[in-house]
Every structure is written in C-alpha cells, then in structure tokens.
C-alpha cells in the first residue's frame, strides 16, 4: 500500500513538472517523447541535437535506482515512452507484461550494436525483442592511492577497520549485497534466506565503519578526497580519474556484477515511434561516441568503439576483458518474494543503529 501511494504521489508531482505534458500537449512539430533515465546518464547536448534533427520535443526525467523507477512504471500513472533500466529489472518488466516489443525496422542503427553484447542481453531478454543495449560495465572498488598505501584487490577491503569513516557503499540493495555475497562465495542471484542472512550479518558488522550509503554523490565525495574507498560503477571511473588522478579502480578477485543498461519501451507508451526514433538517434556512431565521452560508461556501439584511441579502448574500466567478465554475474530478476526479502534486509541494515 505504501509503495502504491508513493507511486501515485510521484506521478502527480511529475505531471506538475511537465505542465501540459500529461495533458496531451503536441510538443514539437513531430510530437514528444517522454524519457526516463538515470541521473547524469546522457550528454544534454545530445537531447538538443535530437530535437533539432527530428522535430520531436524531449520531456526528460531521471531516477537514481531501478527500485525507484519500477513502481512508477508499474502503477502506469505516467506514460513514459522510453526508459533505461538495468538487466534484471528488464527481465522483471518483461515477465509482468510492462514492455512493448520494439519495431527494429525503425532502428536501422541497430547494425552498430555489438553482437557480443546482444548475446549477453539474452540472459534477461531471451529473444532480444524488448531492449536495445545502451551501456555496459562492471561494479568494483575505487580508492584513493594518496590515502590508502596498500593494493586493493578484494571486497574484504571494504571491511578494513583502518578505513573506518572513509568507506562509501551504494544505497541500492542488489549492489550493496554484491560484496558480502561474493566474499561468501554465493551467487548474486541467490534467494536462499540462510545465505542472505549471512550477507546481512556482514553488512551490519560493516555499518559502523562506513561513512554513508550513496548513489551519484560518490563522484564529488571521492574527487574531493572526503572518502578513501567506495563501491563504484566502472563507467564513473574516467570522470573521477580525470578530476583526481590519485583514484584507482579494481574489480575484486572474488568477482562482481556485469551489468547491461538498455533502452526499453513501456507497454503504455503513447509515442512508440518517437521512442524508436530516440533509440535509433542515440545509436548513430558519432552521437554514441559523443555521448560516451560525456557519461564515460562503456558503449556497445561498434562504430563509436572504432573512434576510440588504443589506450582508451584497452582500459578495463571502459572495456572489461573476457577474463574479467568470466568472474562476474549478470543480475537476474528475483521474483516478488526475492525482491521483498532483499528489500526487507536492506531496510533492516539502514535502520540499524
């Protein structure tokens, strides 16, 4: 009940922010496309270029976690046209009939999407009917070499008492549980309550050592040196290192999460062809490379990859090797009971004194 109330409240708030957007405004000369994406996950100039080239007005909103996004789409109060969830959440949305099949005839730039990444997408979209990969990468650890002398290579380093008050962990249940589950040798997709209780106990043990749970705030905190070590998505690394060269990224030896974020079209989308035009535009190689330079998350666009210099293309934070990916798992959907179990344990951890 509480989740439904929040979804309705958020829907009303967003409709107000859109002004006439929920009331059928015609938008640009060719209508509108309502986009829901992660924060700081697109070059704003790309949005402007899309509007100029297509005559379609972009109405753009952001979310911080898959779990924040899902109830809003499930409630159906806001008819977004195109959204960018992660792998396991796409699998859940397909299972619950929340997505429309994409008409790939309207997306000729699909020719530039890596076949390797398309194969990886079959873990959550078995027939590649509902999603177009946008970015991919890994979850790892970033640390400040001017504050930490030792080489970091394990999730266990996030439990080191020497770094008390200097540790950041992600404010997201699946990401948060990645570290203890991999230390314990369990799957990132486990729903075994005994295994999850072991992981929860580790996180409760760690909590007095951490500075705080964060999402996008990790960037400013690590750049400024206000924390020494943190969970980090590989796509954040180039931006962070550019502004603080003392930062180093590692994928822990125990393994981690290999993620694919993809564009999908909700079943209640009101502007499906405009959504497909959006996806096609973003996969023009020059646009994909421009966007990569801004967000620095690895792009599956082969045309954009060919524009990278050798040093950039070989950077494991940009293009993780096959050996690295063999140690990693893609998140799978857990079902309602599994989601509830993770969320319940996550809230117990956050509420613990």
Secondary structure by P-SEA (a helix, b strand, c coil): caaaaaaaaaaaaaaaaaccccccccccccbbbbbbbccccccaaaaaaaaaaccbbbbbbbbccaaaaaaaaaaccccccbbbbcaaaaaaaaaaccccccccccccccccccaaaaaaacccccccccccccbbbbbbbbbbccccccccccccccccccccccbbbbccccccaaaaaaaaccccccccaaaaaaaaaaaaaaccccccccccaaaaaaaaccccbbbbcccaaaaaaaacccbbbbccccbbbbbbbbbbbccccccaaaaaaaaaaaaaaaaaaaaaaacccccccaaaaaaccccccccccccccaaaaaaccccccccaaaaaaaaaaaaaaaacc
